[in-house]
Structures are given as C-alpha cells and as structure tokens.
C-alpha cells in the first residue's frame, strides 16, 4: 500500500484533528521531531548537509564595508541579520537570526507600509545595563527583549556582546559590560536566561579577544595563556556554565596565530570539552578564511552564507580533505537546536509585542544604571529651580545607542530636552531654537546613512560668546551642558576629539561655569557617551556630573527622573575612568602595529587590565572601578566570615544601613587579595557583588557572598591549572575598588589544585608582560 493511502486509512481510524495536525510526508523521508536526528542525517545527500551548515546568504549587500558585514535579509523578517536554510522534505525549518545587544535590529517599515510597523524597543546599551550591577533587572530586560524577538518571528538573538573592555578606545565598548570578567559573566548570564525564557536562542559573542575594531577581520592577538584564562575567557566561561546559551559566535580576529572560528583548541577543547557547552557555534558575518578548518574546529554554522563556502566544503569532502563524519557532527548540533526553535514549533507570532510596557521597563533599567560622578553641595537633585539653560548638541540630539549591528530602530527616542519637558522643567526655549536650527542644517549638509559602519559624524558644538552666555545666565537659574560622543562598529575612538574633549568643548564648559558661578548659579555636566572619556581638564568647572551613557529610547525620561530626584542614582562604574589616556595599561600597544591597519597586537599588560592595573601600580584614576554616588549615604557594619580557615568554601556577610535622609540602593562589592608567594597577583580582584533593595532611611540589609575554591585560584601556566596558593587571603568589602569599608582575613593551609585544564592556545611569540611585585 502506498504511503498516501496508508495516511488516508488512518484518517478513518483516528480522530480527525490528529490526522490533519500531522505533517504529510509524501517523500517518505525521516522527519525532524519524529525521527532521530542521526537517521535524518543518514538520509541526507552531501549537498543537503552542506545546506544546513552554510547560512542562506544575504539578499542585500548594501551594509558591507572593508570592516565586515552588518547583515540584512528580506525574507520573513526583513532587516534581520541572517537565516539558515530550510529543508522541507525533512521538516527542517528556516531559523531567523537578528542582532540584538541593545534591542532587536529589524526593519521597522516593510513594503512602504507605514500602518503595519515593526518597531522594537531600544534598550539601554550593555555598558549602562551592567552599571546597574543588578542581575535581576538584567534578566527582566532580557526576558522582554526575548519576547520581542519571539513576537516578531526571530529564532536566535545575536546577543549579548561579552568582550572584555580592555581599552577605552574600542568602538564597540558600549555593547559590552565591563573591564572585569566576573561582572561581565554574571551580567551576561542573567541576560541569556531572560532571553531564553521565551524559547528564543541567545548568542554570546564575540568569542574571543575581539577587543578592538581596527582591522578586526585580520588582526592577530598575541596574548598569554594566563591572561586569556583569567580575563578574556573567564566571562564567557561563567555565562556558559551559569546560563547554557544555545549559541556562541566566534570572533573575527586571530588568537596566537589562528583565526578563532578555525581554532579547534578554542571551540572544541575549551568550549565543549572543558566547559561542557552543548549548543552551536556560528561565525561572525564573514569571519575566518578557511571554511574547511572551521568545520574541523567545531564552528558549526558559516554565516551569513555564500556559494563559495558551499563549494569549498563540497570539494573538500569529495577529495577526502574533510571527513564527512565531522560534517555530520556539525549538522547534528544544528538540527538539535532547530528542533527546539520557535520556527519548528510553528509559533504563531503576532508582530505586536508590548512596546508600551517595555518602554516602562527600559526607563527603569536606564535610571538604575545612571552613575552620579560628582555632586558638590547637593547640586542634584534639581529642586526650587525656576528655569534651566540646556547647552550642548546632545541635549537636543541625544545619542540613545551606538551604531552598526548594535543599532535599534525604535518608534520614539526621548532626547534630554524632551525628557525635561515631560518632567515639567521650565527651560530656555530660545536656546532650543538655536540648537535645533544648527543640528538640522548640519544633517542637511552632511546626511547620515541609515546603517553605519565606521566613523560617525557628530554635529560640532555652537560657539557662544561671553556676552551671549552672560545673557543666558541672566535669564536662567542653572546650566546643563551635555557632552556627546557617538561610537559604533567598524571604527575605534580617536584620542583627540574622541576620548579627549576638543578645545571648543573645554572652552565653552569653562566659560559657562565662570559666568554662572559669578551669579551664584551652578553647572551640571551630562556625559552622553559609549565609553570612558577624559574628565580632569573640566571636572572642576562642574558642580555635578551625571553619566547616563547611552540610555536607550527612554534616555531623556530616565535622566530627568534622576535630575529631579524621582530616582536616587545607584549606578556604579564598570570601567575605570583614567585621568589621561596614557595612564591606561594597554595605551602603548592599542590597537597594535602598524597603527593604521594593525596586523599584530601584543597584550603586554597581561592580567593588569583596568582597576587591576590602576590599583596594583598605584596609578590614580579620575574615577575608579565600582565608583558611583547617591543622594543618600550608607554605612557598612558587621563583616562576618563563616570560618577563618578555608575548606571547600567560605561565606561572607555584611550589613548595609542607609544613614541618609532619602531611600536608596547600594551596590556592595567584594574584593579578594591573595598571597603572591610564587605567582604575580593583582592587588585585589572582584569576587562578588550584590545590589540591595531600596532601603528607606535607617533601614538595613544583610548581604551574603560565597567564595569557592575557584575564586581563590589563579591560572598557573607551566602547570596548565587553576591553583590557589597557601597563605592569608584578605576579604575587602566596599563601595568601590578603592573605597573599602570593612576587611577580614582567612587562611588556606596548603596549596590547592582547583582545576586541571588543557595546555592550548599557546602564544607563538614571547610576550613581555607587566609584573607587579607586592
């Protein structure tokens, strides 16, 4: 009897609904979901297997540049970054992949239809989210972001970005979380858990050491095994073990001579064998050079996909240079993910996520991560002020996010001036008119592209004479100057006129301050940037400094909530602000050699990145890692350790009390100083953090941490192992890496081998690393 006749006979014998809910398989092929994956692979032709591991390609190449591809498809979800191929005869679906570090990046308008729109929430950038130090909040943002992906028909979100912030000039720092791997790891894990609670896959990227945009497609990163293990791999390791992301994206760069998507040691030995990763690995768009080596390495999916990759794999299998069993393994991992995808489950997405509800959460998330850097004589919150003067182009044309694949097309972006309007502030409308005219004309003269890779134009500031500022000061009670910096994918930041303020900006801030101060009026400076900038040259001019980074579509509203005191700022820095760029430990070797298009970059700072360097070598920063002020004060008391001798773990608890007059939250940070008898160690390292609940004046909360053996250990290269040295360990609890409130000690009686790993990713050249002697 034929297959079709058998199916019709079953329709008479079984319930009607069952019959027509089953896929009709006229080809008599094994089906994904009902047959084993291995049986499907055994039926596939070689060409069909290759279709699974090579992406479907791009319909539009308009987003290409010398520095890579953003990605753009015009199929089921227009503007998504890419998709996989479907094989209907086996029931294998197309999976849609979309960028998403700060929100879903898809086209908001399709087929010139302005009625049915597809806008997404522009969330605060990763750097701001991490500045909240609140993993519960991050998980809620991830859940909402994942819901938008789900309701817009996206299977895989290409986020979060988890590269370590090694240098303040990296153009994509806004997407990442921190200079500290532990903080990055736990923030990233919370994000992944939130996204994947929707059935959407999350992709941690860019694996690994993609810490610059300069020649990112080809640069070779020379880095020691110890620095790799302790810093650049550690955040990814935490996220993999804590959150089980479904996907990992390999990076563009080489590590110690090998492109990361072609590195078996990285993608299989470390990621799969040591960490137990069970998901799929994809290339970054156009990443790597040798497609066959990518298959061997365990890079399962080649994105965005091209005929060249297909033909290369086909030829390699046929001539025996690629074992088909390896290809089968790649296919098997992808199909294991496909069978759990929303597309396979035929989820009936509605294209109407709760954007209004998400806007409320975006505003809360932004306000929780805003950092108050200075507040002389209670300049903030702004109360009993009749009228304020807004200076700086970014006050009116606020940068809500970065550019490139981290850009989001949201329906409404609230500028700082609009946020102040919404909050009921009275402001100088004549200044607004002048700025609007200036900004509009600059955009006419220099049109901005829809999608940007590389250098981004920033509207230059207006020059105001002393007489003009004097007139403004006579008519307003307080001044606000917003420093604007836009950065993005494809271009690193310039020291001059990027990290540093230009002469016009410094002169205007100085003059505004002098004139307003002469009238007993104050100046607030807002930093609207995607990374650390220089502050020393103008710091003394400002009475208050507020750092909202790039706060997403609700930027203006969130900033206003902090300015008027509706929200007490509780954000803390996740990166160090140096006094000058030359104080940064990587400044002598960033972005590598030759400088214009580096082929090599040597990580000579070793493990001394960020606060590890500043604190160990006694370099005074402008603002240290973990710093952030509040409108209230907190007292730390009763530091307790569960034992004075380490065995298996130690619990640490401390009580935090709000001793001020307004409710507030505090970020409690635990640092550990380890003995350095045989191994060079940083002065102290972050080993735990927690954010309190909103504490009313006089209220207290006890925070508890748990230190494991891995927290005590460092990576010892010649033993390929994580080892904790014997001796005394100092527990330091504080409000920042330098503001330590309470200390205690415990002892480890003997050397402890915590974890033995494989000796891989060895540098091919000698690296002269920094050494710190206690």
N, C-alpha and C positions, 0 to 999 in steps of 0.2 A: 504494500500500500504506500502511496506517495506521502511525503511529509505534510503537504497541504490537506490531503484527505483525512489524515490522522488528526490534524488540528480541528477540522470541521466536525469529526465524530466526537471529539472531546467536548465540543461546544454543546452537544446534545446531552452529554452525561454529567457535565459540571455546571456550576452556577454561571449565569450569563455574564455577570460583572467580571468574574475571574477570566473568562475567555477573552474578553476584549481589553483587559488590562495587561495582557501578556504581549511582549514583542513578537511580531510574526517573522519567523526566520526562514525565509524561502531558500536560503543558501545552505541550510543545514550546517552552519558553522558554529563552533562553541561561542557562547555569549558572555561578555563581561558581567559579572554579578551572579550568574547561574553556573558557569563553568569555572574550573580552576584557571588561574592566570597562566600557569605553565602549559595547560592544554591549548589555550589560545595561541600562545607563542609558538607552540609546535606546529600549528596550522598555518601560521603566517608565512608569506613569502619574504625573502630578504628585503625587497623594496618596501613592503608594508612595515617591517620592523624599523626601517630607517625613517619612515614617516612619523613614527612615534617619538623618536629621539631628536628629530630636527623640527624646529618650530615652523609655523605656517607662513612666516615671512611678513613683510610689510607691504601694504597697498600704496603707501606714500613714503617716499624717501626725503621728504621736504625738511625733516628735522635732523638730517645728517650734518656733520661738520668734521673738521680734522680731529676733533677730540672725542668722537664717538657718536652714538645714535641715541636720541631720546626714545624713539619708537612711536608708532601711530598706526592703528588698524581701522578699517572702515567697515567691519562686518557687523556682528550682532551688537557689540558695544563700541560705538565709534569713539575714537580717541584713546582707546585702551592701548597699552604698550605692546601687546602681542598676544598670540594664541597658539595652542597646539593643534595638530591635525586630527580630524575625526576619521574613524574607520567604521562606518555604519554597519558593515557586514558582520563585525564582531561586537557591535553595541558600544564601541569606544567613542566617547563624546569629544567634542572640541572643548578645551578649557581656556577661559579668558583670563589674561593676566594684566593687571593695571598697577601703575605706580601709585604710591600712597604714603610716603613718610609723614606728610602733614595733611593728608586728605586724599581722596580718590581723584586721580587725574584722568578725566574723560571729557569728551567734547560736550559742552552744555547745550549746544544747538545742533540739531540734525536736520538735514534736507531743507534748510532755511525756514524751519517751522519754529516760530518764536512762542507758540502757545504751549506745546508739549516740550518742556525743558528738562534738562538732566544735570542741574547744578549740584555740586557737592559742598559739604562743609569744609571750609579752610580752617583747620585746627591750628593751634599754636605749634610752632616748629619744635623739633625734638629737643633743642637746647633749652627752650623755655619749659617744656613739659618736665624735663629732668630737673630743672631748677626748683620744681615743687618738692622734690625728694619724697613724693607721695605715690607709692606703688598702687594703692587702692584707687586713687584718682586716675592714674595712667591706665589701669585695667578698664575703668569705665569709659575712658576715651577710646581705647582700643575696641571695646565692645560696640560703641556707637559707630566708629569708623567701619568696623567689620560689617555692621548692619547695613550701612550704605552700599558697601560692595555687594552684599547679598541681594539687596533690593534693586540694584542696577545690573544684575546678571554677571557679576565678576566672581570667578572661582578662586583666584590667587592674588593676594595683595603683595606687591614688591616692596615690602617694608617689614620691620624697621631698619633704618641705617644704624649700624652699631660700630662703625670705625672709631677708634680712639682719637680724641682731639690732641694730636701731637704738637701742632704748631698753630698759632693764631692766624696765620695767613692762608690756611686751607680754605678754598672757596666753598666747600660743602660743610663747613663746621656747623652751620645752622641746622642741618639734618641730623647731626649726631648728638650724643648725650653729654659726654664728659671726657676729661683727661684721666679719669680714674676707671679702671676696668671693672671693679666690683660694683660701683654705682651704675655704670653702663649696663652691666649684665643683668642686674635685678630690675632696672627700669625697662630694659628691652624684654625681659621675660614677662613682666606684667602686661606690656603692650601686646605681645604674642598671645598670651592667654585670653585677653579681651577680644582680639580679632577672631581667634579660632573658636570662641564660644558660639559663633554664628555658623560654623561649618565652612567658613572661608579659610583657605590656607594662608599662613603668614610666612614671609621670606626674610630671614635675617641676612644682611648684606653689609659691606662687600668683603668677602672672605678671602684674603686677609691683608692687612697693612696697606690699604688704599687710603693713604693719609695726605694726599695732595692731588691737585688737578693737573699740574704741569706735566705734560707728556704722560698722562695716566695710562695710556694704552700700551706703553712700551717700557716705562722706567723700571729698572731693576733695583729692588730694595735689598740692600745688604744689612742684615740685622742678626744679632747674636741669638743663639738658641734660648738663652735665659730671658732676654727682653721679649722675644716672641711669646714664650710660655707665660711669663708673669704679666705682661701688659697687653699685647696685641691679640693673642688668642684667648686670654682669660675671660673677657666679657662674653665672647661667643660661646665659650665652654659653659659658663653659668646659664646663659639663655637656653642652650641645647638641653642641659640636664634639668633645668627647672621648668621649662615650658614646652618641650618637644615640638618645636616648629616643624611644619610639614616640608618646608623648603629652605635651602641655603643657596645664596647666589655667590659664585666665585667672583673674584675681582679682576680688574684689567691687568694689573701690574705683575711683574715677576717678583718672586721672593727667593733670594740667594740663587739667582740664575735660572729659575724655572717659572714660566707663567703659571699662575695659581690654578687655572682650570685644567692644566696639564700635569699637575703635581699629585701623583699617587700618594706620596707621603702625607700631604695636607688633607686631601679629600677622602682618602680611604684609611690610611694608617691612624691618623689623629682623629678625624671627624667620626668615622664609622667604628673603627676597632677600639680606640681608646675611650671615646666619649659615648659610644653606643647610639649614634644618630641613625634613625630608621627611615628618614624621608628621602626626598630627591634633591639633587644638586643641578642647578642651571648656570649657564654662563651669563655674565653681564652682556648687554647687547653688543655683539661683535667682538667679544672678548676672546683672547687667545689666538694662536696662529695654526696649531696643528690639531685638526679635528680628530684624527685617529688617536693621538695621545690623550685628548680629552676623554674619549671613550674609555681608554685603558685606566685613566686616573680615577674614574668614578664620577665624572661630570656627565650626568645622565642626559640633560636636555641642552641642545645647542640653540641659542636664541640670538636674534629673532627668527632665524632660519633662512637658508638660502640654498639655491640649487648647487652651488659649489660644495657645500657641506654634504649634501646628499650624495653627490657623485664621488666625493672623496671616500666616504665610508663604504659605498658600494664597491668601488675599485679595490679598497684595502681588504675587504672580506673575500672577494673573488680571487685576489692574488695571494691570499694567505698571510698578509702582514697584520691583519686584525682577526683574532679568533672570534668566531661568531658567538661563542659562549659568553664572551664579555659583552657583546651587543645585547644578547638575551638578558643578561643581568640588568643592564640599563633599562631595557624595555619593561622588565618585570617591576622595577621600582616605580616607574612612571605609571604603569597600569594599576598598581596597588594604591596610588594616590587618586587616580582617575575614578576608580570605583566608589570612592567616598566623596567625590566632588558634587557640588550643587547641580552642575550640568548633567551629570549621570543620573542624579536623583530626580531630574526634570523639575527642579524647584520653580514654581510659578512666581517669578519675581515681578514686582508691581511698578517699578520705576518711580515710586513715591515714598521714599524714606522720610522719617520725621525730622525734616530740616529745621523746623522751628524749635523742637525740643533739643536738638543737637546744638543749636545756636546758644541756648541757655547753658548747656554743659561746656561749650567752647569758651564762653565768657568766664565761667567759674574756673576752668582749667587755666586760662590765661592769668587771671588775677592771683591764683595760688602760686604761680611761678615767677611773678614780677619781683625783682630784687631791689630793695632800697639800699643804695650805696652810701648816701650821706643825708643828714637831716639836722642841720645846725639850728639850735634854739627852736625846735619844734616847728620848722617852716611848714612841714606837712604833718597832718592833713591841712588842706586849704579851707579855713573857716573865716567867717566875718570879712570876706573879701568881696568888694562890690564889682570889680571889673578886672579882667586879666588880658595881657598882651601876648599873643602867640607869635613867636619868631621861629624861623627855620622852615624850609620847604616841606620837610617830613611831618610837620604839624598838620599840614593840609593834604599832602600826598604821601600818606603813611605807608611804609613797606610792611605789609602784613605777612609775607612769606618770601622765600627765596625763589630763584629761577631754575629752569631745567626740569628734570624729572620730578623734583620736589614741589613744583608749582601746582596750584589748585585753582579751578575755575568755579568760584562761589558766586552766588547771586548778589550778595551785598557785602562790601568791605567797609567797616566803620573806621574812618580816619580819627585822629586825635581831636581835631576840631569838632567833628560830628559827635564824638563821644561826650565832649564837654557841653555841647548844645543839648544833647539828650539828658544830661545830668542837671541841666538848669543853670549852668555857669553863664555869667554875663561876660562877653569878650569883645575885643576891639574888631568891629566888622570892617572898618576901613583897611586895617592890615590884611584881613582875609581877602578883600577885593584885590589888593595889590599882589598878593601871593598867587591867587587864582589866575590872574592875568599873566603873570610871569611863568607859571608852570604850564599853562595851556599853550602859550607861544613856544616854549621850549619843546613841547611834544609835537607841535606842528613843524617846527624847524628840524627836529630830529625824531622822526616816527619810530616808535618802539615795535619790534617784531612780536607776533603772537607767542611764539616759542623762542626762548633764548638759550643758547649755549655760548659760553664765553663772556667777554667783558660786557657789563651792563652800564648804560648811561644813567647818571644821576644828575638831575637838574641842579645847576650851580646856585649857590645862595645869592640872595639880593644884598647889595651893599647899601647900608643905611648910614647916612652921615650922623655926626654927633647931634646936629641940630634936629634931625628927624627923630632920632631916638629920644632926645630931650622932650620933644612934643608928645611922643607916645607915652613917655614916663609921666608926664603931667596929667594924662587922661586915663591912666590905668594904675591899679594897686599892686600888681605883681606881674613879673615877666616869666614866660616859659620859652626856652629855646630847645628845639628838638634837633639832635644830630642824626642825620640819616645816612645809612650805609646799605647798599644793596649788593648782594653777592649771589653766586649760584654755580651751577655745574659748568665745568669746562674751563674755568679761569681762577687762578689763585689771586689773593688780595695783594695789592702793592703796599709797601711800607709807607711811602709818601703818598698822601692824598687817598689813603685807604685805611691802614691801621692808624696812621697819624692824622690829625686834623690839618686841613690846609690853612694857609695864613689868613684868608678871609674869615674862615670859621672862628679861628682863635681870636682874631681882632674884634669880630662882632660880639662874641661872648664877653670879652674883657670890657668893651665899651658899654654894652648893655648893663653889665654888673656895676660898673663905676657910676653910671648915671642913675640907675635905680637905687643903689646903695646911698648915694648922696641925698636922696629924698626919703631915706629910711624905708625903702621898699626892697623886696627880695627877688632873687632869680632862681628858678628851678630849671635844671637841665635834664632832658629825657634822652636816653640813648636808644635809638631805633636801629639796631644792628644785628647781624647774624653771627657775631663773634666778638672776642675781646678787642678793645681799642685802647689807644693811649689816652690817659686822663690827667696826668701830672701837670701838663702845661696850662690847664684851665681849671683844675679842681678847686683851687682857692677862690675863684670867682663865683662859684655856685654855692647857694645856701642849702640846696638839696639836689641830689642826683637820683634819678629813678631809671632803672634798667628793665624795660619790658621786652627786650629782644625783638623778635617778630612774632606778634601775639595772635596771628590768625585774623579771621574775618571780624571778630569782636574786639579788635585791638583798642579802638577808641573808648568803647564802653568799659572794658576792663581797666584801662589806665585811669579813666575818670572815677571808677569805683575805689581805686587806691588813693587818688588825689583828694577826694572829698571825705575819705575815712570810712566809707561804707564797708570796705575790706581793709583789714590790717595786713600789710605786706608780710609774707612769711617765706618768700623765696630765698634761696641761698645759691651762691655761685658754684657751678660745677666745673669751672675752669678758673685758672689764675689770671688776674689782670696784671701784667708786668708794668713797671714804671717806664721802660722803653723796650723796643723790640729786641735790642741786642742782649737783654737780660734773659731771653728765652734760651733754654739749653740746646735747642735744635737750630738756632739762628745762623750758626756757622755752616750748616750743611743743608738747609732748606732752600730750594727744592731739589738740590743735587747739582751735578756737573754734566755738561756745560749748563750754565744758569738758564739760558733762554729756552732750551729744549733738553732737559736733563736725561741722560741715558742711565746714570747711576746715582743713587743716594745712599749714603752711609749713615746709619743710625748710631752715631758716635756717642750720643748721650746715654746709650744703654737703657737701664731701668729708670734713669733720672729724668722723667718727663713731668712737667707741671709742678705741683707742690712738692713732689718727691725731690726735685732739684732745688727749688727755692728754699725749702726748709732745711735740707741737708747741707747746702753750701752757704747758708746764711745770706741769701740774696733777698733784699727787702722788696716785696711786691707793692703795687699800688693797692690792690685788694686781693686778699688771699683766698685760696680754695675753701669753700664752705661758708664764706662771709655773707652776711645779709642782716640788715637792721629791721627793727619792728617799731611800732608805735607804743609798745609796752616793754617791760623788762622781765627777765626770767632768772631764777636762782636754781642752782644745781646742788642737791644735797644727798647724803646717804648712799654713796657709792659702795656697792657690796659685790664681792666675788663669792661664788659657791664654794671655792676651795683656794688655798694658797699653793696647791700643787696640782699641776695639770695631769689628768688622766682621762683620756677619751674626749672630754670637752670641759669647758668652764662656762657657767652662766654669770652674766654681769648685769646688775640692775642699778638704776639711779632714779631719783625722784626730782622732777622738774616742777617748779612753782611759779606761777605768774604773779610777780610782785608789783606790777604796774597798775594802771587805772582803767585799762580797756582790755577787752578779750583779745586773745591772740593765740597763734600756734608757733611751736618751736621745733626746729629740726635738730635732733640730738645725734651727735656724730661720735663714733668710737674709733679711735686710732690705736695702733699697737706698735710699740717699739720693741724690736727683737734683739737678742745678743748677736754680736758680729765677730765671734771668735775666729772663724775660718772663712767667712763669706762677707763680702762688702754689702752693707744693707742701708737703705734709706733711713732717715731719722725716725720716721713713723709712717704708717700706711693705714688707710681707711679699711676697717674690717667689719663695720656695721653702721647702720643709720636707721632712724625712725622719726616720723613726724607725729607730734602729739595731736590730740583732739583740740578743738577750740576751747581754751582754758579761760574761764571767767577770772576777773581779778581775785587773787587769793587762792584760786583753785590749783590743785596739784595732780600730777600723773606720774606713775612709776613706769619706766621703760625698761624692758629686759632684752638682753642680747645673748646669743650663744656662740661661743668661739669653738671651732672644730680644729682638729689637727692640721687640716689644710690651711687654715687661717694663720697658723704659726709658721708654715713652711715657706721656703724659697726654693727655686729651681737650681740645682747644682749640676752644671753642665757635664763635668767629667764623669758623673755617676748616672746621668740621664734619669734623675729622680728628684722628687719634691722631698726635701729634708728639713726638719725642724731642729735647730741647734739646741743643745743643752744650755741652761743658764736662766737668768731672770728676764722676764718679759714685763714691760710696763704698759698697763692699760690707761689710756688717756681719753676722758670723755669731755667733749667741748662743744662750743657753738660754731667753731670753725677749726681749720687745721692749725691755727696759731692761738686761738682763744680757748685754751684748755682750762676747764673748770675744776675737774677732780681727777686724781690719779691714784693708781694702786698697782700692786705687783703680784705676780705668781711665778713659780719656778717649774721648769721642766728638768727632771733629774738627769735624763740621759738623751743622747741624740736619737731622734725618731725618724725612721724612714717611712714617710707617709704614703708615697705612691711612686712606683717604678714605671717609667714610660719608655717609648722607643727613641733611639737616637736618630733623629731625622731632621731635615731642613737645616743642615749644617752650612754655615757661610763658606763661600768659595774663596774668599779673601780674608786677610787679617783685618779686624776692626779694632781701632784704638779707642776703647770706651772710657768714659769718665769713671773715676774711682773716688769714693768718699771714705775717708778714714775717720772713725769716731775718736 
